[in-house]
């Protein structure tokens, strides 16, 4: 291909604020498809900044986020949701007119509330959430395939420029994801049950195990079956990120937690009353949900959440 035939990048300059798992994976995904002409980065942690530059994730990296976002056409906030508003307040005067601002947070309504007071009128703000991740963190944890075959949910505000939405949609599709558009409120309710409550349950179960007598705890660890072992995987996720998620999506989480508690009480009664039929019916119904997830391509039928272990 001659120089004249080369396609231009979708965005001449992209800046990532936060260079952990999500940000570093985006760097890999953008490099893979040539989506960005130039990638700048910022992270509050100097060791992370150094490692990201050493790994060639970014073309340059800055201690000050204001310097990182200068002339950026796309700015992606890859930080815990509780910090988004403060960052936008810091960078608001340096954002390029016409730039697109988005994020990767698992909560949308509160992030919108936090960012809007600081948003310049000439910047397109399109909240986003790629539904992908692992329990690992840091720039070394990133990989280009993280977003492949996953959904990215966009929750644009009313009157958002359709051209900006289309361009961000193309960005996520180029990173390997399918894109769904919905309201922020609906997103938060859906994610409360599909992601937030499962993490809360995992943290609670592992926390309960940690408070057992020493001998019992040792046996729990030694004889961990697939279920408990995978709960510990979920519960090893970034505590800062998940603290912010629960505090910033409290209404939806508490609503779904209330429903979960009612259903759990019903199962308790069935066990107490030796109601085998109720237990069987419940388990059969929930088993079908698992098959639906596999058929939707969001999981494989390999045991242990599709993550084979080196030894059993």
C-alpha positions in Angstrom: 0.0 0.0 0.0 1.4 3.4 -0.9 1.5 6.3 1.5 -1.3 8.0 -0.4 -3.5 4.9 0.0 -3.1 4.7 3.8 -6.3 5.4 5.7 -6.3 8.2 8.3 -6.8 7.2 11.9 -10.3 7.6 13.3 -9.0 10.1 15.9 -5.7 12.0 15.3 -5.2 12.2 19.1 -6.7 10.1 21.9 -6.0 10.8 25.6 -6.5 8.2 28.3 -7.0 9.4 31.9 -6.1 6.3 33.8 -3.7 3.6 32.6 -4.9 0.5 34.5 -6.5 -2.5 33.0 -9.2 -0.7 31.0 -6.9 2.1 29.7 -4.0 -0.1 28.9 -6.3 -2.6 27.0 -7.6 0.3 25.0 -4.1 1.3 24.1 -3.5 -2.2 22.8 -6.8 -2.3 20.9 -6.2 1.1 19.3 -2.6 0.1 18.2 -4.0 -3.1 16.7 -6.4 -1.3 14.4 -4.6 2.0 14.0 -7.6 3.9 15.5 -5.5 6.7 17.0 -2.8 8.7 15.3 -1.3 9.6 18.7 -2.0 8.3 22.2 -1.4 10.4 25.3 -1.9 9.3 28.8 -2.1 10.4 32.4 -2.3 8.5 35.7 -2.0 9.8 39.2 0.5 7.0 40.0 4.1 7.8 38.9 5.0 4.1 38.7 2.0 3.4 36.5 3.0 6.3 34.2 6.5 5.0 33.9 5.4 1.4 33.2 2.9 2.5 30.6 5.6 4.5 28.7 8.0 1.6 29.1 5.5 -0.8 27.6 4.9 1.7 24.7 1.2 1.8 25.5 1.3 5.6 25.0 3.3 7.9 22.9 3.7 10.3 25.8 2.5 10.5 29.4 2.0 13.4 31.7 1.8 14.0 35.4 -0.8 16.7 34.9 -4.0 15.6 33.1 -4.4 19.1 31.6 -1.2 18.7 29.6 -2.3 15.2 28.5 -5.6 16.3 27.0 -4.4 19.3 25.0 -5.5 19.0 21.4 -7.1 15.6 22.1 -10.0 14.7 19.8 -11.1 11.9 22.1 -10.7 11.9 25.9 -11.5 8.7 27.8 -11.8 8.7 31.6 -10.6 5.3 32.7 -10.7 6.0 36.5 -13.0 4.9 39.4 -16.4 6.6 38.9 -16.1 8.6 42.0 -13.2 10.6 40.5 -14.7 11.6 37.1 -16.2 14.9 38.1 -13.1 16.2 39.8 -11.0 15.3 36.8 -13.3 17.1 34.4 -13.3 20.1 36.7 -9.5 20.1 36.5 -9.3 19.8 32.7 -12.3 21.8 31.5 -10.4 24.8 30.2 -7.9 22.7 28.3 -10.4 20.5 26.3 -10.4 21.1 22.6 -13.6 22.5 21.1 -15.5 19.7 19.4 -13.7 17.0 21.3 -15.5 13.9 22.5 -15.4 13.1 26.2 -16.4 9.7 27.4 -15.7 7.2 30.2 -15.6 3.5 30.9 -17.4 3.5 34.3 -19.9 0.9 35.5 -22.2 3.6 36.8 -23.7 6.3 34.5 -26.3 8.5 36.2 -24.1 9.7 39.0 -21.1 10.2 36.7 -23.3 12.4 34.5 -24.4 14.4 37.5 -20.8 14.9 38.6 -19.5 15.9 35.2 -22.2 18.1 33.7 -21.5 21.2 35.9 -17.9 21.3 34.6 -18.6 20.4 31.0 -17.8 23.1 28.3 -20.6 23.7 25.9 -18.4 22.9 22.9 -17.4 19.4 24.1 -19.5 16.3 23.2 -20.0 14.2 26.4 -21.1 10.7 25.7 -21.0 8.4 28.8 -19.9 4.9 28.0 -19.4 1.5 29.6 -17.6 -1.4 28.0 -18.9 -4.4 29.7 -15.6 -6.2 30.0 -12.9 -6.7 32.5 -10.8 -9.1 34.6 -9.8 -9.2 38.3 -6.4 -7.9 37.4 -5.3 -4.3 37.4 -2.4 -2.1 36.3 -0.8 -1.4 32.9 0.7 -4.8 32.6 -2.7 -6.4 32.8 -4.0 -4.9 29.6 -4.5 -6.9 26.4 -6.0 -6.0 23.0 -8.7 -8.7 23.1 -10.4 -7.5 26.3 -13.2 -5.8 24.3 -13.6 -8.4 21.6 -17.1 -9.8 21.4 -18.2 -7.7 24.3 -20.9 -5.0 24.6 -20.2 -1.4 25.1 -23.2 0.6 26.3 -23.4 4.3 25.5 -25.8 6.5 27.4 -25.8 9.8 25.4 -27.6 12.8 26.8 -30.5 14.4 25.1 -29.5 16.6 22.2 -26.1 15.0 21.9 -24.7 15.5 18.4 -25.6 12.4 16.3 -22.3 12.6 14.4 -20.3 12.4 17.7 -22.4 9.4 18.8 -21.7 7.7 15.5 -18.0 8.3 15.7 -17.7 7.0 19.2 -19.8 4.0 18.1 -17.3 3.3 15.3 -14.5 3.6 17.8 -15.8 0.9 20.1 -16.7 -1.3 17.1 -13.1 -0.9 15.9 -12.0 -2.1 19.3 -14.0 -5.3 18.9 -17.2 -4.5 20.7 -20.9 -4.3 19.8 -22.6 -1.1 20.8 -25.9 -0.7 22.6 -27.5 2.7 23.4 -29.8 3.2 26.4 -30.7 5.6 29.1 -28.3 6.1 32.0 -31.1 5.1 34.5 -31.8 1.9 32.7 -28.1 1.1 32.4 -27.6 1.5 36.2 -30.6 -0.8 37.0 -29.4 -3.5 34.6 -25.8 -3.4 35.7 -26.9 -3.5 39.4 -28.2 -7.0 38.9 -25.8 -8.3 36.3 -22.6 -7.0 37.8 -22.8 -5.0 41.0 -24.9 -7.4 43.2 -22.8 -10.5 42.1 -19.7 -8.6 43.2 -21.3 -7.6 46.5 -22.3 -11.3 47.1 -18.8 -12.4 46.3 -17.2 -9.9 48.6 -19.6 -11.0 51.4 -19.1 -14.7 51.0 -15.3 -14.4 50.9 -15.5 -12.0 53.9 -17.6 -14.5 55.8 -15.1 -17.3 55.1 -12.2 -15.0 56.3 -13.9 -14.8 59.7 -14.1 -18.5 60.3 -12.0 -20.3 62.9 -8.4 -20.8 61.7 -8.7 -24.5 61.2 -11.9 -24.3 59.3 -10.6 -21.4 57.1 -7.5 -23.5 56.3 -9.7 -26.3 55.1 -11.9 -23.9 53.1 -8.9 -22.7 51.3 -7.5 -26.2 50.8 -10.7 -27.8 49.5 -12.0 -24.8 47.6 -14.4 -26.1 45.0 -15.2 -24.3 41.7 -18.0 -22.1 43.2 -16.0 -20.6 46.1 -12.8 -20.4 44.1 -14.6 -18.2 41.5 -16.1 -16.1 44.2 -12.6 -15.3 45.4 -11.6 -14.4 41.8 -14.5 -11.9 41.7 -13.7 -10.6 45.2 -10.1 -9.9 44.3 -11.2 -7.0 42.0 -9.9 -3.5 42.6 -11.4 -2.3 46.0 -11.3 1.4 45.1 -13.2 0.8 41.9 -15.9 -1.3 43.6 -16.2 1.0 46.6 -17.0 3.9 44.2 -19.4 1.8 42.2 -21.5 0.9 45.2 -21.5 4.4 46.6 -22.4 5.9 43.2 -25.1 3.4 42.2 -26.6 3.0 45.7 -30.3 3.4 44.7 -30.3 0.7 42.0 -28.1 -1.6 44.1 -30.3 -1.3 47.1 -33.4 -2.0 45.1 -31.9 -5.1 43.5 -30.4 -6.2 46.9 -33.9 -6.0 48.4 -35.3 -8.3 45.7 -32.4 -10.6 46.2 -33.0 -10.7 49.9 -36.6 -11.6 49.4 -35.7 -14.4 47.0 -33.1 -15.7 49.5 -35.6 -15.7 52.3 -37.9 -17.8 50.1 -35.2 -20.3 49.5 -34.5 -20.4 53.3 -38.1 -21.2 53.9 -38.1 -24.0 51.3 -35.1 -25.6 52.9 -36.5 -25.3 56.3 -39.8 -26.9 55.2 -38.1 -29.6 53.1 -39.9 -28.2 50.0 -37.9 -30.1 47.4 -40.2 -29.1 44.6 -39.7 -25.4 45.1 -36.0 -25.8 45.2 -36.0 -28.0 42.0 -38.2 -25.5 40.2 -36.0 -22.6 41.2 -32.8 -24.3 40.2 -34.2 -25.5 36.9 -35.3 -21.9 36.0 -32.0 -20.4 36.9 -30.1 -23.2 35.0 -31.9 -22.0 31.8 -30.5 -18.5 32.3 -27.0 -19.9 32.2 -27.7 -21.6 28.9 -29.2 -18.3 27.5 -25.9 -16.5 28.4 -23.9 -19.2 26.5 -26.2 -19.0 23.5 -25.8 -15.2 23.5 -22.1 -15.6 23.1 -21.3 -14.0 26.4 -19.7 -17.1 27.9 -18.5 -20.6 27.0 -19.7 -23.9 28.4 -16.2 -24.6 29.8 -16.3 -24.9 33.6 -15.2 -22.2 36.0 -16.5 -19.1 34.1 -14.6 -20.2 31.0 -11.2 -19.8 32.7 -9.3 -23.1 32.8 -7.1 -23.7 35.8 -3.5 -25.0 35.5 -4.2 -27.6 38.2 -7.3 -28.8 40.0 
